[in-house]
Amino acid sequence: MDMGVKNGGWRRERDRPSLVEVFGSVRTRPTGPMWRKLLAFLGPGYLVAVGYMDPGNWATSLAGGSKFGYALLTVALLSNIMAIVLQALCARLGIGAGRDLAQACRDAFPRPVAWPLWILAEIAICATDLAEVIGTAIGLNLLFGIPLELGVLITALDVFLILWLQNLGFRWVEALVVTMLGVIAVCFGIQIMMADPNWGEVIRGFAPTTNVVTDPDMLYLALGILGATVMPHNLYLHSGIVQTRRFGETIPEKREAIKLATLDSTIALMFALLINASILILAAATFHKAGKTDIAELDQVHSFLEPMLGSAIAPTLFGIALLCCGLNSTVTATLAGQIVMEGFIDIRLPPWLRRLTTRAIAIIPAAIVTIWYGEKGTAQLLILSQVILSLQLSFAVVPLVMFTADKAKMGELVAPRWLSVTAWVIAAIIIVLNVKLLIDQFGA
């Protein structure tokens, strides 16, 4: 038995895992109370959650909140539900099949299919990095006055931060991410209290509305939120980093590992929803309420918060949260880039060179675009990056659902039918919304 499944369902044997230097490096608890077992699995979900609240998400949520008030909260909620389902499948694939999504695509599809999927995945990583790089650079600029172009180059240093932390142990990477998530939550909690939103309207904002589909502008921002929430690189990331846990070889042990990893990602994604909703609520309670419906630039938000909330600390809190968010996102995007490259093409290089290579592939295009456009137009770039991610999403979601629903590939750990049907419905919704977006944007 190979990680819970014979080779029968795969075109080729399972190769060495991605992130081999941290594979199975975190001990878990095979016995004891459930909460102790869960504690050992908590971590990967928060790295995944980072991708659901990256700077690109800020741009789309701020634009949506300032333009449409609380109406797009329903999109944030639905996107989060979709994310919970899809990330549960990622944990199942990583633990049940012993493959991350990139390896699974390589092992299941012929090269003419696998290689285009790899290229699309790299495009998604570049779009992700564009958002992270811009967000971090703006955060550095707002807090310390560092020019945008220099800030972009500073973000490349995260490669060495990850290498150093991984040498200490993967738990240190997780600890850094969780700490910065805590800082972000505190910053937004204080700002929301200052903004004093209309909580009745907030609750109504979570109710579905047909305007999201019928209004092209609202659909564009809604898809931006979808692209920023359910992100392609997170599907590769989660299916890879869940294998940092050292779980047993038997089917019952793997089944319990899947349950605990799913709980980890679900808890973390509910936290991500809290942050995303806070960003949108803040924009609705300040900018939309004051009639400023065209706010999307992050530096605009920074400058307007002080007069609107009547506090000099508000813009500083926003800048700190943005910087933490950008740093967190570059860490997880770098790991995702490594998983995508190793999984699809099994590149064999020393860890430092491999990580530098995967980082360069993602950051160089992002840096060129950011430096070319300068400070003007960063919001449009951020929102465009999220729409690109939304368009790429189908090419990661469809293989994921196919693999986890295939008994020949997953053996006894195949996804329950209700879960597969739900995931196929989500995939269909994503495809239909993307087709409508293309028609609205380019068919006129």
C-alpha positions as CSV (number, residue, x, y, z in Angstrom):
1,M,0.0,0.0,0.0
2,D,1.5,3.4,-1.0
3,M,0.1,6.2,1.1
4,G,-3.3,4.6,1.1
5,V,-3.6,3.7,-2.7
6,K,-2.1,1.3,-5.1
7,N,-0.6,2.7,-8.3
8,G,-3.5,1.4,-10.4
9,G,-5.2,4.8,-10.8
10,W,-2.1,6.8,-11.7
11,R,-0.1,6.8,-14.9
12,R,3.2,6.8,-13.0
13,E,4.6,5.9,-9.6
14,R,4.7,8.5,-6.8
15,D,8.0,10.3,-6.9
16,R,9.8,12.1,-4.0
17,P,7.5,14.6,-2.3
18,S,7.7,18.4,-2.8
19,L,9.3,20.4,0.0
20,V,11.3,17.3,0.8
21,E,13.3,19.0,3.4
22,V,10.3,19.4,5.7
23,F,8.2,16.4,4.6
24,G,6.9,14.5,7.6
25,S,8.9,16.7,9.9
26,V,6.2,17.7,12.4
27,R,5.2,15.0,14.9
28,T,1.5,14.3,15.5
29,R,-0.2,12.6,18.4
30,P,-1.6,9.2,17.5
31,T,-3.3,8.9,21.0
32,G,-4.8,11.2,23.5
33,P,-7.7,13.6,23.6
34,M,-9.0,15.1,20.3
35,W,-7.9,18.7,21.2
36,R,-4.3,17.5,21.7
37,K,-4.4,15.7,18.3
38,L,-5.8,18.8,16.7
39,L,-3.1,21.1,18.1
40,A,-0.5,19.0,16.3
41,F,-2.3,19.5,13.0
42,L,-3.0,23.3,13.5
43,G,-0.7,25.3,11.2
44,P,-1.0,24.5,7.5
45,G,-4.6,25.9,7.5
46,Y,-3.3,29.3,8.6
47,L,-0.7,29.4,5.9
48,V,-3.5,28.6,3.5
49,A,-5.7,31.3,5.1
50,V,-3.1,33.9,4.4
51,G,-3.8,33.6,0.7
52,Y,-7.5,34.4,1.4
53,M,-6.6,37.8,2.9
54,D,-3.7,39.0,0.7
55,P,-3.2,42.6,-0.5
56,G,-5.1,41.8,-3.7
57,N,-8.1,40.8,-1.6
58,W,-7.8,44.2,0.2
59,A,-8.0,46.0,-3.0
60,T,-11.1,44.2,-4.2
61,S,-12.8,44.4,-0.8
62,L,-12.0,48.1,-0.4
63,A,-13.3,48.8,-3.9
64,G,-16.4,46.7,-3.4
65,G,-17.2,48.2,0.0
66,S,-16.7,51.8,-1.1
67,K,-18.7,51.4,-4.3
68,F,-21.5,49.0,-3.2
69,G,-21.6,49.3,0.6
70,Y,-22.2,46.1,2.4
71,A,-23.8,44.3,-0.7
72,L,-20.7,42.2,-1.5
73,L,-20.5,40.7,1.9
74,T,-22.6,37.8,0.5
75,V,-19.9,37.2,-2.1
76,A,-17.2,37.0,0.6
77,L,-19.3,34.5,2.6
78,L,-20.1,32.3,-0.4
79,S,-16.5,32.4,-1.5
80,N,-15.4,31.3,1.9
81,I,-17.8,28.4,1.9
82,M,-16.4,27.3,-1.5
83,A,-12.9,27.7,-0.1
84,I,-13.6,25.4,2.9
85,V,-14.9,22.7,0.6
86,L,-12.0,22.9,-1.9
87,Q,-9.3,23.0,0.8
88,A,-10.9,20.0,2.5
89,L,-10.3,18.2,-0.8
90,C,-6.7,19.4,-0.9
91,A,-6.1,17.9,2.5
92,R,-7.7,14.6,1.3
93,L,-5.5,14.5,-1.8
94,G,-2.3,15.2,0.1
95,I,-2.9,12.7,2.8
96,G,-4.9,10.1,1.0
97,A,-2.9,9.9,-2.3
98,G,0.4,11.1,-0.9
99,R,0.6,13.7,-3.7
100,D,0.2,17.4,-3.9
101,L,-2.0,18.7,-6.7
102,A,1.0,19.5,-9.0
103,Q,2.4,16.0,-8.6
104,A,-1.1,14.5,-9.1
105,C,-1.5,16.4,-12.4
106,R,1.9,15.2,-13.6
107,D,1.2,11.6,-12.5
108,A,-2.4,11.5,-13.9
109,F,-2.2,13.4,-17.2
110,P,-0.1,13.0,-20.4
111,R,2.5,15.7,-21.0
112,P,0.4,17.6,-23.5
113,V,-2.1,18.2,-20.7
114,A,0.2,18.5,-17.7
115,W,2.6,21.0,-19.2
116,P,-0.1,23.6,-20.1
117,L,-1.5,23.1,-16.6
118,W,2.0,23.9,-15.2
119,I,2.2,27.1,-17.3
120,L,-1.2,28.2,-16.1
121,A,-0.2,27.4,-12.5
122,E,2.9,29.6,-12.9
123,I,0.8,32.4,-14.4
124,A,-1.4,32.1,-11.3
125,I,1.7,32.3,-9.0
126,C,2.9,35.4,-10.9
127,A,-0.5,37.0,-10.5
128,T,-0.5,36.1,-6.8
129,D,3.0,37.5,-6.4
130,L,2.0,40.7,-8.2
131,A,-0.5,41.4,-5.4
132,E,1.9,40.4,-2.6
133,V,4.7,42.5,-4.0
134,I,2.6,45.6,-4.5
135,G,0.9,45.3,-1.1
136,T,4.2,44.8,0.8
137,A,5.9,47.7,-1.1
138,I,2.9,50.0,-0.4
139,G,3.0,49.0,3.3
140,L,6.7,49.8,3.5
141,N,6.1,53.1,1.7
142,L,3.2,54.2,4.0
143,L,5.0,53.3,7.2
144,F,8.6,54.2,6.5
145,G,8.5,56.3,3.3
146,I,10.5,53.7,1.3
147,P,10.1,54.2,-2.5
148,L,7.8,51.7,-4.2
149,E,10.6,50.4,-6.5
150,L,12.9,49.7,-3.6
151,G,10.1,48.1,-1.6
152,V,9.5,45.7,-4.4
153,L,13.2,44.5,-4.3
154,I,13.1,44.2,-0.5
155,T,10.2,41.6,-0.8
156,A,12.7,39.3,-2.5
157,L,14.4,38.8,0.9
158,D,11.6,36.6,2.1
159,V,13.4,33.7,0.4
160,F,16.2,33.9,2.9
161,L,13.7,34.3,5.8
162,I,11.9,31.1,4.8
163,L,15.2,29.2,4.4
164,W,16.3,30.3,7.9
165,L,13.0,29.5,9.6
166,Q,12.8,26.1,7.9
167,N,16.2,25.3,9.2
168,L,14.8,25.8,12.6
169,G,11.8,23.7,11.8
170,F,8.5,24.2,9.8
171,R,6.7,25.0,13.0
172,W,8.7,28.3,13.1
173,V,7.3,29.3,9.6
174,E,3.8,28.6,10.9
175,A,4.5,30.5,14.1
176,L,5.6,33.6,12.1
177,V,2.5,33.5,10.0
178,V,0.1,33.0,12.9
179,T,1.8,35.9,14.9
180,M,1.3,38.3,11.9
181,L,-2.3,37.2,11.4
182,G,-2.9,38.1,15.1
183,V,-1.4,41.6,14.5
184,I,-3.7,42.0,11.5
185,A,-6.8,41.0,13.5
186,V,-6.0,43.4,16.3
187,C,-5.4,46.3,13.8
188,F,-8.7,45.7,12.1
189,G,-10.6,45.2,15.3
190,I,-9.6,48.6,16.5
191,Q,-10.4,50.3,13.2
192,I,-13.9,48.6,13.0
193,M,-14.6,49.9,16.5
194,M,-13.6,53.4,15.4
195,A,-15.7,53.2,12.2
196,D,-18.9,52.1,14.2
197,P,-20.7,50.4,11.2
198,N,-24.4,49.9,10.9
199,W,-24.7,46.3,12.1
200,G,-28.2,45.9,10.7
201,E,-26.9,46.7,7.2
202,V,-23.9,44.4,7.8
203,I,-26.2,41.4,8.6
204,R,-28.4,42.2,5.5
205,G,-25.2,42.4,3.4
206,F,-24.7,38.7,3.9
207,A,-28.0,37.9,2.2
208,P,-27.7,36.9,-1.5
209,T,-28.7,39.4,-4.2
210,T,-29.3,39.0,-7.9
211,N,-27.5,42.4,-8.6
212,V,-24.2,40.6,-8.3
213,V,-24.9,38.8,-11.6
214,T,-26.9,41.4,-13.4
215,D,-24.6,44.4,-12.8
216,P,-21.4,44.0,-14.8
217,D,-19.4,46.3,-12.5
218,M,-20.5,44.4,-9.4
219,L,-19.8,41.1,-11.1
220,Y,-16.3,42.2,-12.0
221,L,-15.6,43.1,-8.4
222,A,-17.4,40.0,-7.1
223,L,-15.2,37.8,-9.3
224,G,-12.2,39.8,-8.0
225,I,-13.3,38.9,-4.5
226,L,-13.8,35.3,-5.6
227,G,-10.3,35.2,-7.2
228,A,-8.8,36.7,-4.1
229,T,-10.6,34.3,-1.8
230,V,-10.5,30.9,-3.6
231,M,-7.0,31.1,-5.0
232,P,-5.4,28.6,-7.4
233,H,-2.0,28.6,-5.7
234,N,-3.6,27.7,-2.3
235,L,-4.9,24.4,-3.7
236,Y,-1.3,23.5,-4.6
237,L,0.1,24.9,-1.4
238,H,-2.3,23.1,1.0
239,S,-2.0,19.7,-0.7
240,G,1.8,20.0,-0.3
241,I,2.2,21.5,3.2
242,V,-0.3,19.1,4.8
243,Q,2.3,16.4,4.2
244,T,4.7,18.2,6.7
245,R,2.7,16.2,9.3
246,R,4.0,12.8,10.3
247,F,0.9,10.6,10.3
248,G,0.6,6.8,10.3
249,E,0.5,4.5,7.3
250,T,-2.8,2.7,8.0
251,I,-6.2,3.7,6.5
252,P,-7.7,4.6,9.9
253,E,-4.7,6.8,10.8
254,K,-4.9,8.6,7.4
255,R,-8.7,9.0,7.8
256,E,-8.2,10.7,11.2
257,A,-5.4,12.8,9.7
258,I,-7.8,14.0,6.9
259,K,-10.4,14.9,9.5
260,L,-7.9,16.9,11.7
261,A,-6.4,18.6,8.6
262,T,-9.9,19.6,7.4
263,L,-10.7,21.0,10.9
264,D,-7.5,23.0,10.8
265,S,-8.2,24.6,7.4
266,T,-11.9,25.2,8.3
267,I,-11.1,27.1,11.5
268,A,-8.4,29.1,9.8
269,L,-10.7,30.0,6.9
270,M,-13.4,31.2,9.2
271,F,-10.7,33.5,10.7
272,A,-9.9,34.7,7.1
273,L,-13.6,35.5,6.5
274,L,-13.6,37.6,9.6
275,I,-10.6,39.7,8.3
276,N,-12.1,39.9,4.7
277,A,-15.5,41.0,6.0
278,S,-13.7,43.6,8.3
279,I,-12.0,45.2,5.3
280,L,-15.2,45.4,3.3
281,I,-17.2,46.7,6.4
282,L,-14.5,49.3,7.1
283,A,-14.7,50.6,3.5
284,A,-18.5,50.6,3.6
285,A,-18.8,52.3,7.0
286,T,-16.3,55.1,6.1
287,F,-15.9,55.7,2.3
288,H,-19.3,54.5,1.0
289,K,-21.1,56.3,3.8
290,A,-19.3,59.5,3.0
291,G,-20.0,59.2,-0.7
292,K,-16.5,58.3,-1.8
293,T,-17.4,55.4,-4.0
294,D,-14.2,55.2,-6.1
295,I,-11.7,54.3,-3.4
296,A,-9.5,51.4,-4.3
297,E,-5.9,52.7,-4.0
298,L,-4.3,51.4,-0.8
299,D,-2.5,54.7,-0.2
300,Q,-5.8,56.6,-0.7
301,V,-7.3,54.5,2.1
302,H,-4.3,55.3,4.3
303,S,-4.6,59.1,3.8
304,F,-8.4,59.3,4.2
305,L,-8.7,57.1,7.3
306,E,-7.4,59.8,9.8
307,P,-9.9,62.6,8.9
308,M,-12.8,60.1,8.6
309,L,-12.2,58.2,11.8
310,G,-10.9,61.2,13.7
311,S,-7.8,59.4,14.9
312,A,-4.1,59.7,13.9
313,I,-3.5,56.0,14.8
314,A,-6.0,54.7,12.2
315,P,-3.7,55.0,9.2
316,T,-0.8,53.6,11.1
317,L,-2.8,50.6,12.1
318,F,-3.8,50.2,8.4
319,G,-0.2,50.4,7.3
320,I,1.0,47.8,9.9
321,A,-1.8,45.4,8.9
322,L,-1.0,45.8,5.2
323,L,2.7,45.2,5.8
324,C,2.1,42.1,7.9
325,C,-0.4,40.9,5.3
326,G,2.1,41.4,2.4
327,L,5.0,39.7,4.2
328,N,2.8,36.7,5.2
329,S,1.6,36.4,1.6
330,T,5.0,36.5,0.1
331,V,6.1,33.7,2.4
332,T,3.2,31.4,1.4
333,A,3.4,32.3,-2.3
334,T,7.1,31.3,-2.3
335,L,6.2,27.9,-0.8
336,A,3.4,27.5,-3.3
337,G,5.8,28.4,-6.2
338,Q,8.2,25.7,-5.0
339,I,5.5,23.1,-4.8
340,V,4.2,23.9,-8.3
341,M,7.7,23.8,-9.9
342,E,8.8,20.7,-8.0
343,G,5.5,18.9,-8.5
344,F,5.1,19.5,-12.2
345,I,8.6,19.2,-13.5
346,D,10.5,17.5,-10.5
347,I,13.4,20.0,-10.7
348,R,16.4,18.7,-8.7
349,L,18.4,21.5,-7.3
350,P,19.9,22.4,-3.8
351,P,17.1,23.8,-1.6
352,W,18.4,27.4,-1.6
353,L,18.8,27.5,-5.4
354,R,15.5,25.8,-6.0
355,R,13.7,28.3,-3.8
356,L,15.6,31.2,-5.4
357,T,14.6,30.0,-8.9
358,T,10.9,29.6,-8.1
359,R,10.9,33.0,-6.4
360,A,12.6,34.7,-9.3
361,I,10.1,33.2,-11.8
362,A,7.3,34.8,-9.8
363,I,8.8,38.0,-8.6
364,I,10.6,39.3,-11.7
365,P,7.4,39.8,-13.8
366,A,5.7,41.3,-10.7
367,A,8.6,43.7,-10.1
368,I,8.8,44.8,-13.7
369,V,5.0,45.5,-13.8
370,T,5.1,47.4,-10.5
371,I,8.1,49.5,-11.4
372,W,6.7,50.2,-14.8
373,Y,3.4,51.5,-13.5
374,G,4.8,53.2,-10.4
375,E,2.4,54.3,-7.7
376,K,-0.4,55.2,-10.1
377,G,-2.7,52.4,-11.1
378,T,-1.6,50.0,-8.4
379,A,-5.3,49.3,-7.4
380,Q,-6.2,48.5,-11.0
381,L,-3.2,46.1,-11.1
382,L,-4.3,44.5,-7.8
383,I,-7.9,44.0,-8.9
384,L,-6.7,42.7,-12.4
385,S,-4.4,40.2,-10.7
386,Q,-7.4,38.8,-8.7
387,V,-9.5,38.5,-11.8
388,I,-6.7,36.6,-13.6
389,L,-6.6,34.3,-10.6
390,S,-10.3,33.8,-10.8
391,L,-10.0,32.9,-14.5
392,Q,-7.1,30.4,-13.7
393,L,-9.1,28.8,-10.9
394,S,-11.0,26.3,-13.0
395,F,-7.8,24.7,-14.2
396,A,-6.8,23.8,-10.7
397,V,-10.3,23.1,-9.3
398,V,-11.4,20.6,-12.0
399,P,-8.4,18.3,-11.6
400,L,-8.6,18.5,-7.8
401,V,-12.3,17.4,-7.8
402,M,-11.6,14.7,-10.5
403,F,-8.7,13.1,-8.5
404,T,-10.4,13.1,-5.1
405,A,-13.6,11.6,-6.5
406,D,-11.7,8.8,-8.3
407,K,-11.7,5.5,-6.2
408,A,-9.0,4.0,-8.4
409,K,-6.7,6.9,-7.4
410,M,-7.8,7.4,-3.8
411,G,-8.7,3.9,-2.7
412,E,-10.7,3.8,0.5
413,L,-10.0,7.5,1.1
414,V,-12.0,8.6,-1.9
415,A,-14.2,11.7,-1.2
416,P,-17.8,11.0,-0.1
417,R,-20.2,11.4,-3.0
418,W,-22.0,14.4,-1.3
419,L,-18.6,16.2,-1.1
420,S,-17.7,15.5,-4.7
421,V,-21.1,16.6,-5.9
422,T,-20.8,19.9,-3.9
423,A,-17.3,20.5,-5.3
424,W,-18.5,19.9,-8.9
425,V,-21.3,22.4,-8.3
426,I,-18.7,24.9,-7.0
427,A,-16.5,24.2,-10.1
428,A,-19.5,24.8,-12.4
429,I,-20.4,28.1,-10.6
430,I,-16.8,29.3,-11.0
431,I,-16.8,28.4,-14.8
432,V,-20.1,30.0,-15.5
433,L,-19.2,33.2,-13.7
434,N,-15.9,33.4,-15.5
435,V,-17.6,32.9,-18.9
436,K,-20.1,35.7,-18.1
437,L,-17.2,38.0,-17.0
438,L,-15.4,37.4,-20.3
439,I,-18.6,38.1,-22.3
440,D,-19.2,41.3,-20.3
441,Q,-15.7,42.6,-20.5
442,F,-14.7,41.7,-24.1
443,G,-18.0,40.8,-25.9
444,A,-19.4,44.3,-25.9
